[in-house]
Amino acid sequence: MEDKKKKKQSYITFSKKQIVSIQNHHNSNVIDHKTGKVMLMYTIRLPSKNYRTTRFGEDSQGIDRDSRSATISIGAPYISQSDSDSNIYYTYPDPSREFTVQFKGHILGKENSKNIFDKPEPIKIKGDELIDIFRQAKEISKKKQAELKKKKEKEVEKPKQEKADKKGELVK
């Protein structure tokens, strides 16, 4: 039954906090047919390595992509905002389409008082892999929240137990 859920989910959800930027498409010939203007692109941050089991590995320069912030770009016409929560967005990526995952560079040093950054190589993933990454993040997040809830419940029970023990000692 769990496998059916995984296969049926063909969308991704993300929060407003995961949107890095909204800007015009780098190619001014890409037109949004609804507005007739240059298409706006959402740059969306992917879940960190702590919230996914998919690994991107090292590039040819030996840079560990998993230690970097990763983003993808999706056209604004393909993104919708949730009616029930204005901080939640969703999209239905085509499972066979390729998405380019970009990685944030780190400062290597300075030259002529300008920062020099390394440039991790981007990779391409299919839409179904993208859907899977966001599904993994949701599952891992739920597990971590459940663990945190159990931990808090135990912390609340300890003081109650200690008070009960102290009352028992006073009675004796």
C-alpha angles and dihedrals in degrees: 000000000000091000090056091055091051092051095045096053104092099160139069128219125203137172130246087252090063092059105098097181146339114217144146117286111267089237108065089202091070102095129191102231093208096057102021089228132110108291117259115228126209115215106209127193114230120225114276122254089263089064101045138051094208110101126202096197128200126323125226090275091058094251112149103231092194091066090058134079108258128206140181131197123230127179116253094236088063095053125080132188119232115254092214098047123026091202093062124080131181141190138183106227117201104252092220097046119101119235123196114228112208122199129211116248124228126224112262097182143292133289121184088351091301124116117247115212131197114234116221111207115252121236133209122234131180122248092250089057089050091051089049093052092055091044090053090051091052093050095046091047091053091050092049092048091050091050091049091049091051091048092051091048090053091049090052092048094052096064090046090052092047091051090050090050092050092050089051091052092051092052094053 
